[in-house]
């Protein structure tokens, strides 16, 4: 199964570069994450539930 990944940069990253991540959509159960400064580098993949919990904790 081929998955279409559309990467999007964090809205908190601003327009000046720096440290930020990109998150890909296109898979119903997994969330791929990569370093925006190294788009050809390694990708971490999280289960959707784990990613949701992580983001919720960051917002708290």
TORPA-4810 file (N, C-alpha, C, O; in nm, 3 decimals):
<nodes>
NODE_1_0.084_-0.118_0.000_0.000_0.000_0.000_0.089_0.125_0.000_0.175_0.140_0.087_X
NODE_2_0.069_0.211_-0.097_0.145_0.335_-0.105_0.070_0.444_-0.028_-0.051_0.461_-0.042_X
NODE_3_0.145_0.517_0.054_0.085_0.623_0.134_0.137_0.758_0.086_0.258_0.778_0.074_X
NODE_4_0.046_0.848_0.059_0.081_0.983_0.018_0.110_1.065_0.143_0.021_1.088_0.225_X
NODE_5_0.232_1.110_0.157_0.270_1.189_0.274_0.279_1.336_0.235_0.354_1.373_0.145_X
NODE_6_0.204_1.416_0.303_0.217_1.561_0.290_0.275_1.611_0.421_0.211_1.602_0.526_X
NODE_7_0.397_1.664_0.414_0.465_1.713_0.533_0.421_1.855_0.562_0.406_1.936_0.470_X
NODE_8_0.400_1.885_0.688_0.367_2.022_0.729_0.454_2.060_0.848_0.477_1.980_0.938_X
NODE_9_0.500_2.185_0.846_0.586_2.235_0.951_0.501_2.282_1.068_0.388_2.327_1.050_X
NODE_10_0.556_2.272_1.185_0.488_2.320_1.305_0.450_2.466_1.291_0.529_2.547_1.241_X
NODE_11_0.331_2.501_1.335_0.288_2.642_1.331_0.367_2.727_1.430_0.364_2.850_1.421_X
NODE_12_0.435_2.665_1.524_0.515_2.738_1.622_0.656_2.769_1.572_0.732_2.837_1.641_X
NODE_13_0.693_2.720_1.453_0.831_2.732_1.408_0.865_2.871_1.356_0.982_2.909_1.358_X
NODE_14_0.768_2.947_1.312_0.797_3.079_1.258_0.859_3.068_1.120_0.877_2.958_1.068_X
NODE_15_0.891_3.180_1.060_0.944_3.179_0.925_1.094_3.192_0.917_1.148_3.208_0.808_X
NODE_16_1.163_3.186_1.029_1.306_3.210_1.030_1.390_3.083_1.043_1.508_3.091_1.074_X
NODE_17_1.331_2.967_1.019_1.406_2.843_1.031_1.424_2.804_1.176_1.331_2.817_1.256_X
NODE_18_1.541_2.756_1.211_1.566_2.715_1.348_1.525_2.572_1.372_1.512_2.493_1.278_X
NODE_19_1.504_2.539_1.497_1.469_2.403_1.535_1.319_2.381_1.523_1.241_2.445_1.594_X
NODE_20_1.278_2.294_1.435_1.137_2.261_1.425_1.119_2.126_1.359_1.211_2.073_1.296_X
NODE_21_1.002_2.071_1.375_0.972_1.944_1.312_0.865_1.958_1.208_0.792_2.056_1.202_X
NODE_22_0.859_1.855_1.127_0.752_1.842_1.030_0.679_1.712_1.058_0.741_1.612_1.095_X
NODE_23_0.549_1.715_1.042_0.464_1.599_1.066_0.393_1.567_0.936_0.349_1.658_0.865_X
NODE_24_0.383_1.439_0.904_0.317_1.399_0.779_0.178_1.345_0.807_0.153_1.276_0.906_X
NODE_25_0.088_1.378_0.717_-0.045_1.321_0.722_-0.056_1.215_0.613_0.035_1.202_0.531_X
NODE_26_-0.163_1.143_0.611_-0.183_1.046_0.504_-0.190_0.902_0.549_-0.215_0.814_0.467_X
NODE_27_-0.168_0.875_0.677_-0.180_0.739_0.727_-0.275_0.741_0.846_-0.260_0.825_0.935_X
NODE_28_-0.372_0.651_0.850_-0.475_0.658_0.955_-0.427_0.621_1.095_-0.489_0.663_1.193_X
NODE_29_-0.319_0.544_1.108_-0.281_0.498_1.241_-0.139_0.535_1.283_-0.100_0.513_1.398_X
NODE_30_-0.060_0.593_1.192_0.078_0.628_1.223_0.105_0.775_1.192_0.048_0.832_1.099_X
NODE_31_0.193_0.836_1.272_0.231_0.977_1.252_0.382_0.983_1.229_0.459_0.967_1.324_X
NODE_32_0.425_1.005_1.105_0.567_1.023_1.078_0.612_1.166_1.116_0.540_1.263_1.091_X
NODE_33_0.731_1.176_1.176_0.786_1.305_1.221_0.931_1.311_1.175_1.004_1.212_1.182_X
NODE_34_0.973_1.430_1.126_1.112_1.446_1.083_1.162_1.585_1.119_1.083_1.674_1.151_X
NODE_35_1.292_1.603_1.112_1.358_1.731_1.135_1.344_1.814_1.007_1.384_1.768_0.900_X
NODE_36_1.290_1.933_1.017_1.268_2.015_0.898_1.399_2.058_0.831_1.400_2.087_0.712_X
NODE_37_1.508_2.061_0.906_1.636_2.100_0.849_1.704_1.985_0.775_1.802_2.006_0.703_X
NODE_38_1.651_1.863_0.792_1.710_1.746_0.729_1.599_1.657_0.673_1.577_1.547_0.722_X
NODE_39_1.528_1.705_0.570_1.413_1.631_0.519_1.445_1.494_0.459_1.356_1.411_0.445_X
NODE_40_1.570_1.470_0.424_1.608_1.339_0.370_1.664_1.247_0.478_1.701_1.133_0.451_X
NODE_41_1.671_1.299_0.600_1.724_1.221_0.711_1.621_1.123_0.768_1.518_1.098_0.705_X
NODE_42_1.650_1.069_0.885_1.563_0.968_0.944_1.426_1.025_0.983_1.411_1.144_1.008_X
NODE_43_1.329_0.937_0.987_1.192_0.971_1.026_1.154_0.887_1.146_1.176_0.766_1.147_X
NODE_44_1.096_0.950_1.247_1.039_0.876_1.360_0.892_0.855_1.330_0.826_0.941_1.272_X
NODE_45_0.840_0.740_1.369_0.699_0.711_1.346_0.633_0.674_1.478_0.681_0.587_1.550_X
NODE_46_0.524_0.742_1.509_0.450_0.721_1.633_0.312_0.665_1.603_0.252_0.698_1.501_X
NODE_47_0.260_0.582_1.692_0.119_0.545_1.682_0.039_0.672_1.705_0.079_0.759_1.782_X
NODE_48_-0.075_0.683_1.639_-0.157_0.805_1.647_-0.194_0.837_1.792_-0.194_0.954_1.830_X
NODE_49_-0.226_0.736_1.872_-0.265_0.761_2.012_-0.148_0.818_2.092_-0.167_0.908_2.174_X
NODE_50_-0.028_0.768_2.067_0.090_0.817_2.139_0.120_0.961_2.100_0.154_1.043_2.185_X
NODE_51_0.108_0.993_1.972_0.133_1.129_1.926_0.031_1.226_1.984_0.067_1.336_2.028_X
NODE_52_-0.095_1.187_1.986_-0.201_1.271_2.042_-0.174_1.299_2.190_-0.189_1.412_2.235_X
NODE_53_-0.135_1.196_2.265_-0.105_1.214_2.407_0.016_1.305_2.426_0.016_1.389_2.517_X
NODE_54_0.118_1.290_2.343_0.237_1.373_2.351_0.204_1.520_2.328_0.246_1.607_2.404_X
NODE_55_0.129_1.549_2.223_0.091_1.686_2.192_0.003_1.746_2.302_0.019_1.862_2.338_X
NODE_56_-0.089_1.667_2.355_-0.175_1.714_2.463_-0.092_1.750_2.586_-0.120_1.850_2.652_X
NODE_57_0.010_1.671_2.616_0.096_1.699_2.731_0.177_1.826_2.708_0.197_1.904_2.801_X
NODE_58_0.224_1.848_2.586_0.298_1.970_2.556_0.211_2.094_2.573_0.258_2.197_2.620_X
NODE_59_0.085_2.083_2.537_-0.006_2.197_2.548_-0.040_2.230_2.693_-0.073_2.345_2.725_X
NODE_60_-0.031_2.129_2.781_-0.061_2.153_2.922_0.050_2.230_2.982_0.047_2.262_3.101_X
</nodes>
